[in-house]
Amino acid sequence: MYGIREYASGFTVEEKAWNFLRKNFKKLGLQTKPEDVLRHHFTRQGKTQSVVRYRQMHNGIPVDENEIVITINAKGEVTSLINTT
């Protein structure tokens, strides 16, 4: 999903990404709350945008090659979300 431009609340980019996921998990097709199936994996912060990656989990084990990648611009808006399944 590109061109989202939805403001996400939080102080850090990780909080912003997590709050966006919590607010929109049903729209994104997640069957359960994000905290049940996702774990923070990596954050890359830049001057104009940041990227936050979450690994998808099943029974506490990472699902091979499955990540959700969220891009947040300097204004604090989520601009894209990619599911790498």
Backbone bond lengths (Angstrom), bond angles and torsions (degrees), N, CA, C in turn:
res aa  C-N    CA-C-N  psi(-1)  N-CA   C-N-CA  omega(-1)  CA-C   N-CA-C  phi
1 M - - - 1.439 - - 1.523 107.33 -
2 Y 1.307 115.51 122.33 1.458 121.05 179.39 1.522 109.35 -117.72
3 G 1.327 116.11 161.26 1.456 120.86 176.21 1.513 113.86 69.10
4 I 1.316 117.49 31.91 1.458 120.86 -175.28 1.519 110.80 -69.90
5 R 1.309 118.57 -52.93 1.472 124.77 179.16 1.527 113.21 54.01
6 E 1.328 117.06 47.66 1.461 121.67 177.42 1.523 108.67 -109.73
7 Y 1.336 116.62 124.59 1.454 120.64 178.77 1.523 109.12 -65.19
8 A 1.321 115.41 137.08 1.459 121.20 178.34 1.521 108.66 -118.91
9 S 1.317 116.72 130.78 1.459 120.45 -178.66 1.521 111.13 -80.19
10 G 1.321 115.92 153.17 1.449 122.19 178.49 1.513 110.81 139.71
11 F 1.328 116.27 162.62 1.456 120.88 -179.80 1.518 112.12 -89.91
12 T 1.324 117.36 -39.92 1.466 120.71 179.55 1.530 108.85 -104.23
13 V 1.333 116.04 163.75 1.471 118.42 178.02 1.521 111.00 -65.18
14 E 1.339 116.74 -31.31 1.467 119.58 177.50 1.531 110.48 -65.23
15 E 1.336 117.31 -42.25 1.464 120.51 177.21 1.523 111.02 -64.35
16 K 1.322 116.61 -41.12 1.472 120.67 179.39 1.529 110.67 -62.18
17 A 1.339 116.52 -45.89 1.463 120.22 179.94 1.526 110.35 -63.77
18 W 1.327 116.80 -44.49 1.466 121.17 -178.93 1.524 111.18 -63.35
19 N 1.332 116.91 -43.53 1.464 120.40 179.37 1.525 111.37 -65.08
20 F 1.330 117.00 -36.51 1.465 120.37 175.33 1.528 109.91 -62.25
21 L 1.323 117.51 -45.19 1.469 121.05 179.30 1.528 111.21 -62.44
22 R 1.317 116.95 -44.56 1.471 120.56 179.64 1.522 111.51 -60.52
23 K 1.325 116.11 -40.63 1.465 120.85 -177.89 1.527 111.78 -70.61
24 N 1.322 117.27 -33.64 1.468 121.58 -169.69 1.518 114.92 -115.85
25 F 1.344 119.01 13.71 1.466 119.06 -171.49 1.521 113.59 -59.49
26 K 1.325 118.48 -35.14 1.467 119.49 179.40 1.526 111.26 -70.04
27 K 1.330 117.19 -40.25 1.459 121.28 177.55 1.529 111.29 -62.74
28 L 1.336 115.36 -29.68 1.466 120.52 -177.77 1.520 112.89 -84.63
29 G 1.327 116.98 -2.73 1.449 120.70 177.10 1.516 114.44 87.37
30 L 1.350 117.19 9.43 1.461 119.21 175.89 1.515 108.63 -76.99
31 Q 1.309 116.73 132.39 1.458 122.20 -176.96 1.522 112.44 -78.25
32 T 1.315 116.61 -27.62 1.461 121.59 -179.55 1.518 109.01 -127.95
33 K 1.313 116.07 172.24 1.459 120.84 179.62 1.526 109.85 -61.36
34 P 1.340 116.57 147.53 1.468 120.10 -176.83 1.519 114.22 -55.03
35 E 1.336 117.43 -37.28 1.465 119.17 -177.93 1.517 112.60 -64.25
36 D 1.337 117.73 -16.95 1.465 121.33 178.56 1.532 113.04 -84.40
37 V 1.328 117.57 -22.12 1.468 119.55 -173.20 1.525 114.70 -129.94
38 L 1.340 118.85 -3.17 1.459 121.04 -177.20 1.525 111.27 -126.70
39 R 1.329 115.87 144.48 1.459 122.44 173.99 1.524 108.17 -131.73
40 H 1.348 115.80 135.98 1.464 120.04 177.71 1.525 109.00 -59.55
41 H 1.317 115.02 135.30 1.460 120.35 -176.88 1.533 111.94 -116.68
42 F 1.337 117.24 -43.90 1.463 119.83 -171.27 1.518 109.80 -163.22
43 T 1.327 117.12 145.89 1.464 122.65 173.16 1.522 108.59 -132.69
44 R 1.320 116.06 133.60 1.469 122.38 172.58 1.513 107.00 -120.34
45 Q 1.333 116.78 117.91 1.453 120.66 -179.26 1.519 109.82 -104.68
46 G 1.339 115.13 134.49 1.451 121.51 177.05 1.518 109.76 -128.21
47 K 1.318 116.43 178.79 1.462 120.74 -179.58 1.527 112.37 -71.11
48 T 1.321 117.31 -36.69 1.467 120.33 -176.00 1.516 113.69 -103.72
49 Q 1.324 117.35 -21.71 1.460 120.45 179.24 1.515 110.50 -159.28
50 S 1.314 114.71 159.09 1.463 121.91 176.34 1.514 108.61 -128.17
51 V 1.322 115.75 151.88 1.457 122.04 179.78 1.527 108.02 -123.32
52 V 1.341 115.76 128.28 1.456 121.72 179.03 1.521 107.75 -119.32
53 R 1.329 116.19 128.76 1.468 121.52 -178.25 1.525 110.25 -113.21
54 Y 1.326 114.33 137.56 1.466 121.72 175.55 1.521 108.22 -123.39
55 R 1.320 115.88 136.75 1.467 120.96 174.52 1.513 109.20 -90.08
56 Q 1.316 114.94 139.31 1.458 119.98 174.72 1.523 108.41 -83.13
57 M 1.334 115.48 136.60 1.455 121.75 -175.41 1.532 110.43 -120.92
58 H 1.318 115.18 152.68 1.465 121.60 172.59 1.517 106.88 -136.53
59 N 1.330 116.22 116.79 1.462 121.83 -176.93 1.532 112.31 52.98
60 G 1.345 115.84 39.11 1.456 121.30 177.56 1.512 115.26 80.27
61 I 1.325 118.01 2.93 1.458 122.32 -179.10 1.531 108.57 -112.28
62 P 1.361 117.35 132.72 1.466 119.54 179.24 1.527 111.61 -61.33
63 V 1.320 115.89 135.65 1.459 121.75 174.71 1.523 106.68 -80.86
64 D 1.318 117.29 125.02 1.461 123.07 -173.96 1.524 112.49 -51.82
65 E 1.340 115.08 123.36 1.466 122.91 172.97 1.535 114.62 64.65
66 N 1.314 119.97 12.39 1.465 121.55 -178.24 1.521 110.33 -103.38
67 E 1.328 115.22 118.49 1.451 121.98 178.41 1.517 110.30 -138.27
68 I 1.311 114.99 155.47 1.456 121.79 166.96 1.518 105.66 -111.55
69 V 1.328 116.17 127.27 1.458 122.36 -176.79 1.527 107.85 -117.38
70 I 1.334 115.79 123.17 1.460 121.39 -177.87 1.521 108.45 -116.87
71 T 1.333 116.49 131.14 1.457 122.21 176.59 1.524 108.36 -107.76
72 I 1.334 115.50 132.10 1.463 122.44 -179.06 1.522 107.53 -125.43
73 N 1.355 116.45 129.48 1.460 119.18 -179.62 1.533 111.09 -82.94
74 A 1.326 116.49 177.82 1.466 122.00 -176.74 1.528 112.83 -65.42
75 K 1.331 117.84 -18.87 1.465 121.82 177.70 1.525 112.10 -82.93
76 G 1.330 117.44 -5.57 1.459 121.26 -178.58 1.516 113.55 87.88
77 E 1.333 116.54 17.60 1.458 121.21 179.38 1.525 110.55 -97.75
78 V 1.320 116.08 135.25 1.464 119.91 170.88 1.523 106.71 -72.58
79 T 1.321 116.27 124.17 1.467 120.05 -177.81 1.523 113.28 -108.63
80 S 1.339 116.79 -21.61 1.458 118.46 176.00 1.525 110.36 -156.71
81 L 1.307 114.42 155.50 1.445 122.96 174.95 1.515 107.45 -140.67
82 I 1.313 115.94 127.68 1.462 121.12 -179.20 1.519 108.62 -126.64
83 N 1.314 116.14 133.10 1.456 122.20 173.18 1.521 106.14 -104.85
84 T 1.326 116.62 118.09 1.470 120.92 -172.87 1.522 113.53 -90.09
85 T 1.333 117.93 30.58 1.466 119.55 179.06 1.500 111.00 -71.36
